[in-house]
């Protein structure tokens, strides 16, 4: 089962926080259709590491080794960016109006 949730992201230099979407990954050893494409860096190896959507990273100036704070269910852990990717679910990135 794939887990998806929205989180509040604290981006330095932005007055308003950003909304981000976290997606879990399937076991990458199994052959599957529509796998994400790693554009830079490496895949996460620990729970405190993440890869981010490549256009989001470019827009916000994130590169591998940067640290992002994301409010996840009241917790605000440091997440280290290990790379950027293009997920197959999104042809372009947008957040629906709330």
Phi and psi in radians as a Rosetta constraint file:
Dihedral C 1 N 2 CA 2 C 2 CIRCULARHARMONIC -1.624 0.35
Dihedral N 2 CA 2 C 2 N 3 CIRCULARHARMONIC 2.319 0.35
Dihedral C 2 N 3 CA 3 C 3 CIRCULARHARMONIC -1.789 0.35
Dihedral N 3 CA 3 C 3 N 4 CIRCULARHARMONIC 2.289 0.35
Dihedral C 3 N 4 CA 4 C 4 CIRCULARHARMONIC -2.319 0.35
Dihedral N 4 CA 4 C 4 N 5 CIRCULARHARMONIC 2.329 0.35
Dihedral C 4 N 5 CA 5 C 5 CIRCULARHARMONIC -2.642 0.35
Dihedral N 5 CA 5 C 5 N 6 CIRCULARHARMONIC 2.632 0.35
Dihedral C 5 N 6 CA 6 C 6 CIRCULARHARMONIC -1.618 0.35
Dihedral N 6 CA 6 C 6 N 7 CIRCULARHARMONIC 2.520 0.35
Dihedral C 6 N 7 CA 7 C 7 CIRCULARHARMONIC -2.348 0.35
Dihedral N 7 CA 7 C 7 N 8 CIRCULARHARMONIC 2.787 0.35
Dihedral C 7 N 8 CA 8 C 8 CIRCULARHARMONIC -1.641 0.35
Dihedral N 8 CA 8 C 8 N 9 CIRCULARHARMONIC 2.232 0.35
Dihedral C 8 N 9 CA 9 C 9 CIRCULARHARMONIC -1.970 0.35
Dihedral N 9 CA 9 C 9 N 10 CIRCULARHARMONIC 2.276 0.35
Dihedral C 9 N 10 CA 10 C 10 CIRCULARHARMONIC -1.565 0.35
Dihedral N 10 CA 10 C 10 N 11 CIRCULARHARMONIC 1.903 0.35
Dihedral C 10 N 11 CA 11 C 11 CIRCULARHARMONIC -1.868 0.35
Dihedral N 11 CA 11 C 11 N 12 CIRCULARHARMONIC 2.074 0.35
Dihedral C 11 N 12 CA 12 C 12 CIRCULARHARMONIC -0.947 0.35
Dihedral N 12 CA 12 C 12 N 13 CIRCULARHARMONIC 2.380 0.35
Dihedral C 12 N 13 CA 13 C 13 CIRCULARHARMONIC 1.582 0.35
Dihedral N 13 CA 13 C 13 N 14 CIRCULARHARMONIC -0.213 0.35
Dihedral C 13 N 14 CA 14 C 14 CIRCULARHARMONIC -1.702 0.35
Dihedral N 14 CA 14 C 14 N 15 CIRCULARHARMONIC 2.361 0.35
Dihedral C 14 N 15 CA 15 C 15 CIRCULARHARMONIC -1.280 0.35
Dihedral N 15 CA 15 C 15 N 16 CIRCULARHARMONIC -0.798 0.35
Dihedral C 15 N 16 CA 16 C 16 CIRCULARHARMONIC -1.633 0.35
Dihedral N 16 CA 16 C 16 N 17 CIRCULARHARMONIC 2.446 0.35
Dihedral C 16 N 17 CA 17 C 17 CIRCULARHARMONIC -1.197 0.35
Dihedral N 17 CA 17 C 17 N 18 CIRCULARHARMONIC 2.728 0.35
Dihedral C 17 N 18 CA 18 C 18 CIRCULARHARMONIC -1.722 0.35
Dihedral N 18 CA 18 C 18 N 19 CIRCULARHARMONIC 2.711 0.35
Dihedral C 18 N 19 CA 19 C 19 CIRCULARHARMONIC -1.771 0.35
Dihedral N 19 CA 19 C 19 N 20 CIRCULARHARMONIC 2.248 0.35
Dihedral C 19 N 20 CA 20 C 20 CIRCULARHARMONIC -2.106 0.35
Dihedral N 20 CA 20 C 20 N 21 CIRCULARHARMONIC 2.805 0.35
Dihedral C 20 N 21 CA 21 C 21 CIRCULARHARMONIC -2.056 0.35
Dihedral N 21 CA 21 C 21 N 22 CIRCULARHARMONIC 2.212 0.35
Dihedral C 21 N 22 CA 22 C 22 CIRCULARHARMONIC -1.737 0.35
Dihedral N 22 CA 22 C 22 N 23 CIRCULARHARMONIC 2.311 0.35
Dihedral C 22 N 23 CA 23 C 23 CIRCULARHARMONIC -2.148 0.35
Dihedral N 23 CA 23 C 23 N 24 CIRCULARHARMONIC 2.333 0.35
Dihedral C 23 N 24 CA 24 C 24 CIRCULARHARMONIC -1.401 0.35
Dihedral N 24 CA 24 C 24 N 25 CIRCULARHARMONIC 2.825 0.35
Dihedral C 24 N 25 CA 25 C 25 CIRCULARHARMONIC -1.890 0.35
Dihedral N 25 CA 25 C 25 N 26 CIRCULARHARMONIC 2.659 0.35
Dihedral C 25 N 26 CA 26 C 26 CIRCULARHARMONIC -1.402 0.35
Dihedral N 26 CA 26 C 26 N 27 CIRCULARHARMONIC 2.978 0.35
Dihedral C 26 N 27 CA 27 C 27 CIRCULARHARMONIC -1.059 0.35
Dihedral N 27 CA 27 C 27 N 28 CIRCULARHARMONIC 2.040 0.35
Dihedral C 27 N 28 CA 28 C 28 CIRCULARHARMONIC -1.287 0.35
Dihedral N 28 CA 28 C 28 N 29 CIRCULARHARMONIC -0.165 0.35
Dihedral C 28 N 29 CA 29 C 29 CIRCULARHARMONIC -1.381 0.35
Dihedral N 29 CA 29 C 29 N 30 CIRCULARHARMONIC -0.359 0.35
Dihedral C 29 N 30 CA 30 C 30 CIRCULARHARMONIC -1.483 0.35
Dihedral N 30 CA 30 C 30 N 31 CIRCULARHARMONIC 2.364 0.35
Dihedral C 30 N 31 CA 31 C 31 CIRCULARHARMONIC -1.171 0.35
Dihedral N 31 CA 31 C 31 N 32 CIRCULARHARMONIC 2.274 0.35
Dihedral C 31 N 32 CA 32 C 32 CIRCULARHARMONIC -2.529 0.35
Dihedral N 32 CA 32 C 32 N 33 CIRCULARHARMONIC 2.765 0.35
Dihedral C 32 N 33 CA 33 C 33 CIRCULARHARMONIC -1.457 0.35
Dihedral N 33 CA 33 C 33 N 34 CIRCULARHARMONIC 2.752 0.35
Dihedral C 33 N 34 CA 34 C 34 CIRCULARHARMONIC 1.022 0.35
Dihedral N 34 CA 34 C 34 N 35 CIRCULARHARMONIC 0.793 0.35
Dihedral C 34 N 35 CA 35 C 35 CIRCULARHARMONIC -1.356 0.35
Dihedral N 35 CA 35 C 35 N 36 CIRCULARHARMONIC 2.631 0.35
Dihedral C 35 N 36 CA 36 C 36 CIRCULARHARMONIC -1.154 0.35
Dihedral N 36 CA 36 C 36 N 37 CIRCULARHARMONIC 2.660 0.35
Dihedral C 36 N 37 CA 37 C 37 CIRCULARHARMONIC -1.837 0.35
Dihedral N 37 CA 37 C 37 N 38 CIRCULARHARMONIC 2.094 0.35
Dihedral C 37 N 38 CA 38 C 38 CIRCULARHARMONIC -1.315 0.35
Dihedral N 38 CA 38 C 38 N 39 CIRCULARHARMONIC 2.076 0.35
Dihedral C 38 N 39 CA 39 C 39 CIRCULARHARMONIC -1.615 0.35
Dihedral N 39 CA 39 C 39 N 40 CIRCULARHARMONIC -0.586 0.35
Dihedral C 39 N 40 CA 40 C 40 CIRCULARHARMONIC -2.676 0.35
Dihedral N 40 CA 40 C 40 N 41 CIRCULARHARMONIC 2.782 0.35
Dihedral C 40 N 41 CA 41 C 41 CIRCULARHARMONIC 1.298 0.35
Dihedral N 41 CA 41 C 41 N 42 CIRCULARHARMONIC -2.496 0.35
Dihedral C 41 N 42 CA 42 C 42 CIRCULARHARMONIC -2.473 0.35
Dihedral N 42 CA 42 C 42 N 43 CIRCULARHARMONIC 2.923 0.35
Dihedral C 42 N 43 CA 43 C 43 CIRCULARHARMONIC -1.283 0.35
Dihedral N 43 CA 43 C 43 N 44 CIRCULARHARMONIC 2.602 0.35
Dihedral C 43 N 44 CA 44 C 44 CIRCULARHARMONIC -1.071 0.35
Dihedral N 44 CA 44 C 44 N 45 CIRCULARHARMONIC 2.580 0.35
Dihedral C 44 N 45 CA 45 C 45 CIRCULARHARMONIC -2.085 0.35
Dihedral N 45 CA 45 C 45 N 46 CIRCULARHARMONIC -0.236 0.35
Dihedral C 45 N 46 CA 46 C 46 CIRCULARHARMONIC -2.310 0.35
Dihedral N 46 CA 46 C 46 N 47 CIRCULARHARMONIC 2.957 0.35
Dihedral C 46 N 47 CA 47 C 47 CIRCULARHARMONIC -1.195 0.35
Dihedral N 47 CA 47 C 47 N 48 CIRCULARHARMONIC -0.293 0.35
Dihedral C 47 N 48 CA 48 C 48 CIRCULARHARMONIC -1.706 0.35
Dihedral N 48 CA 48 C 48 N 49 CIRCULARHARMONIC 0.211 0.35
Dihedral C 48 N 49 CA 49 C 49 CIRCULARHARMONIC -2.034 0.35
Dihedral N 49 CA 49 C 49 N 50 CIRCULARHARMONIC 2.558 0.35
Dihedral C 49 N 50 CA 50 C 50 CIRCULARHARMONIC -2.458 0.35
Dihedral N 50 CA 50 C 50 N 51 CIRCULARHARMONIC 2.734 0.35
Dihedral C 50 N 51 CA 51 C 51 CIRCULARHARMONIC -1.918 0.35
Dihedral N 51 CA 51 C 51 N 52 CIRCULARHARMONIC 2.576 0.35
Dihedral C 51 N 52 CA 52 C 52 CIRCULARHARMONIC -2.105 0.35
Dihedral N 52 CA 52 C 52 N 53 CIRCULARHARMONIC 2.727 0.35
Dihedral C 52 N 53 CA 53 C 53 CIRCULARHARMONIC -0.978 0.35
Dihedral N 53 CA 53 C 53 N 54 CIRCULARHARMONIC 2.253 0.35
Dihedral C 53 N 54 CA 54 C 54 CIRCULARHARMONIC -0.994 0.35
Dihedral N 54 CA 54 C 54 N 55 CIRCULARHARMONIC -0.825 0.35
Dihedral C 54 N 55 CA 55 C 55 CIRCULARHARMONIC -1.090 0.35
Dihedral N 55 CA 55 C 55 N 56 CIRCULARHARMONIC -0.628 0.35
Dihedral C 55 N 56 CA 56 C 56 CIRCULARHARMONIC -1.098 0.35
Dihedral N 56 CA 56 C 56 N 57 CIRCULARHARMONIC -0.759 0.35
Dihedral C 56 N 57 CA 57 C 57 CIRCULARHARMONIC -1.094 0.35
Dihedral N 57 CA 57 C 57 N 58 CIRCULARHARMONIC -0.781 0.35
Dihedral C 57 N 58 CA 58 C 58 CIRCULARHARMONIC -1.104 0.35
Dihedral N 58 CA 58 C 58 N 59 CIRCULARHARMONIC -0.816 0.35
Dihedral C 58 N 59 CA 59 C 59 CIRCULARHARMONIC -1.054 0.35
Dihedral N 59 CA 59 C 59 N 60 CIRCULARHARMONIC -0.655 0.35
Dihedral C 59 N 60 CA 60 C 60 CIRCULARHARMONIC -1.804 0.35
Dihedral N 60 CA 60 C 60 N 61 CIRCULARHARMONIC 0.087 0.35
Dihedral C 60 N 61 CA 61 C 61 CIRCULARHARMONIC 1.272 0.35
Dihedral N 61 CA 61 C 61 N 62 CIRCULARHARMONIC 0.407 0.35
Dihedral C 61 N 62 CA 62 C 62 CIRCULARHARMONIC -1.467 0.35
Dihedral N 62 CA 62 C 62 N 63 CIRCULARHARMONIC 2.418 0.35
Dihedral C 62 N 63 CA 63 C 63 CIRCULARHARMONIC -2.334 0.35
Dihedral N 63 CA 63 C 63 N 64 CIRCULARHARMONIC 2.816 0.35
Dihedral C 63 N 64 CA 64 C 64 CIRCULARHARMONIC -0.918 0.35
Dihedral N 64 CA 64 C 64 N 65 CIRCULARHARMONIC 2.416 0.35
Dihedral C 64 N 65 CA 65 C 65 CIRCULARHARMONIC 1.615 0.35
Dihedral N 65 CA 65 C 65 N 66 CIRCULARHARMONIC -0.203 0.35
Dihedral C 65 N 66 CA 66 C 66 CIRCULARHARMONIC -1.179 0.35
Dihedral N 66 CA 66 C 66 N 67 CIRCULARHARMONIC 2.683 0.35
Dihedral C 66 N 67 CA 67 C 67 CIRCULARHARMONIC -1.951 0.35
Dihedral N 67 CA 67 C 67 N 68 CIRCULARHARMONIC 2.298 0.35
Dihedral C 67 N 68 CA 68 C 68 CIRCULARHARMONIC -2.043 0.35
Dihedral N 68 CA 68 C 68 N 69 CIRCULARHARMONIC 2.428 0.35
Dihedral C 68 N 69 CA 69 C 69 CIRCULARHARMONIC -1.813 0.35
Dihedral N 69 CA 69 C 69 N 70 CIRCULARHARMONIC 2.181 0.35
Dihedral C 69 N 70 CA 70 C 70 CIRCULARHARMONIC -2.212 0.35
Dihedral N 70 CA 70 C 70 N 71 CIRCULARHARMONIC 2.215 0.35
Dihedral C 70 N 71 CA 71 C 71 CIRCULARHARMONIC -1.359 0.35
Dihedral N 71 CA 71 C 71 N 72 CIRCULARHARMONIC 1.879 0.35
Dihedral C 71 N 72 CA 72 C 72 CIRCULARHARMONIC -2.028 0.35
Dihedral N 72 CA 72 C 72 N 73 CIRCULARHARMONIC 1.808 0.35
Dihedral C 72 N 73 CA 73 C 73 CIRCULARHARMONIC 0.951 0.35
Dihedral N 73 CA 73 C 73 N 74 CIRCULARHARMONIC 0.764 0.35
Dihedral C 73 N 74 CA 74 C 74 CIRCULARHARMONIC 1.500 0.35
Dihedral N 74 CA 74 C 74 N 75 CIRCULARHARMONIC -0.133 0.35
Dihedral C 74 N 75 CA 75 C 75 CIRCULARHARMONIC -1.745 0.35
Dihedral N 75 CA 75 C 75 N 76 CIRCULARHARMONIC 2.631 0.35
Dihedral C 75 N 76 CA 76 C 76 CIRCULARHARMONIC -2.304 0.35
Dihedral N 76 CA 76 C 76 N 77 CIRCULARHARMONIC 1.086 0.35
Dihedral C 76 N 77 CA 77 C 77 CIRCULARHARMONIC -1.309 0.35
Dihedral N 77 CA 77 C 77 N 78 CIRCULARHARMONIC 2.672 0.35
Dihedral C 77 N 78 CA 78 C 78 CIRCULARHARMONIC -1.264 0.35
Dihedral N 78 CA 78 C 78 N 79 CIRCULARHARMONIC 2.315 0.35
Dihedral C 78 N 79 CA 79 C 79 CIRCULARHARMONIC -2.106 0.35
Dihedral N 79 CA 79 C 79 N 80 CIRCULARHARMONIC 2.118 0.35
Dihedral C 79 N 80 CA 80 C 80 CIRCULARHARMONIC -1.579 0.35
Dihedral N 80 CA 80 C 80 N 81 CIRCULARHARMONIC 2.214 0.35
Dihedral C 80 N 81 CA 81 C 81 CIRCULARHARMONIC -1.292 0.35
Dihedral N 81 CA 81 C 81 N 82 CIRCULARHARMONIC 2.171 0.35
Dihedral C 81 N 82 CA 82 C 82 CIRCULARHARMONIC -1.845 0.35
Dihedral N 82 CA 82 C 82 N 83 CIRCULARHARMONIC -0.244 0.35
Dihedral C 82 N 83 CA 83 C 83 CIRCULARHARMONIC -3.139 0.35
Dihedral N 83 CA 83 C 83 N 84 CIRCULARHARMONIC -3.130 0.35
Dihedral C 83 N 84 CA 84 C 84 CIRCULARHARMONIC -2.159 0.35
Dihedral N 84 CA 84 C 84 N 85 CIRCULARHARMONIC 2.680 0.35
Dihedral C 84 N 85 CA 85 C 85 CIRCULARHARMONIC -2.524 0.35
Dihedral N 85 CA 85 C 85 N 86 CIRCULARHARMONIC 2.917 0.35
Dihedral C 85 N 86 CA 86 C 86 CIRCULARHARMONIC -2.055 0.35
Dihedral N 86 CA 86 C 86 N 87 CIRCULARHARMONIC 1.863 0.35
Dihedral C 86 N 87 CA 87 C 87 CIRCULARHARMONIC -1.393 0.35
Dihedral N 87 CA 87 C 87 N 88 CIRCULARHARMONIC 2.503 0.35
Dihedral C 87 N 88 CA 88 C 88 CIRCULARHARMONIC -1.212 0.35
Dihedral N 88 CA 88 C 88 N 89 CIRCULARHARMONIC -0.322 0.35
Dihedral C 88 N 89 CA 89 C 89 CIRCULARHARMONIC -1.230 0.35
Dihedral N 89 CA 89 C 89 N 90 CIRCULARHARMONIC -0.380 0.35
Dihedral C 89 N 90 CA 90 C 90 CIRCULARHARMONIC -2.135 0.35
Dihedral N 90 CA 90 C 90 N 91 CIRCULARHARMONIC 1.988 0.35
Dihedral C 90 N 91 CA 91 C 91 CIRCULARHARMONIC -1.339 0.35
Dihedral N 91 CA 91 C 91 N 92 CIRCULARHARMONIC -0.647 0.35
Dihedral C 91 N 92 CA 92 C 92 CIRCULARHARMONIC -2.454 0.35
Dihedral N 92 CA 92 C 92 N 93 CIRCULARHARMONIC 2.743 0.35
Dihedral C 92 N 93 CA 93 C 93 CIRCULARHARMONIC -1.758 0.35
Dihedral N 93 CA 93 C 93 N 94 CIRCULARHARMONIC 2.288 0.35
Dihedral C 93 N 94 CA 94 C 94 CIRCULARHARMONIC -2.742 0.35
Dihedral N 94 CA 94 C 94 N 95 CIRCULARHARMONIC 2.777 0.35
Dihedral C 94 N 95 CA 95 C 95 CIRCULARHARMONIC -2.048 0.35
Dihedral N 95 CA 95 C 95 N 96 CIRCULARHARMONIC 2.249 0.35
Dihedral C 95 N 96 CA 96 C 96 CIRCULARHARMONIC -1.098 0.35
Dihedral N 96 CA 96 C 96 N 97 CIRCULARHARMONIC 2.593 0.35
Dihedral C 96 N 97 CA 97 C 97 CIRCULARHARMONIC -1.081 0.35
Dihedral N 97 CA 97 C 97 N 98 CIRCULARHARMONIC 2.541 0.35
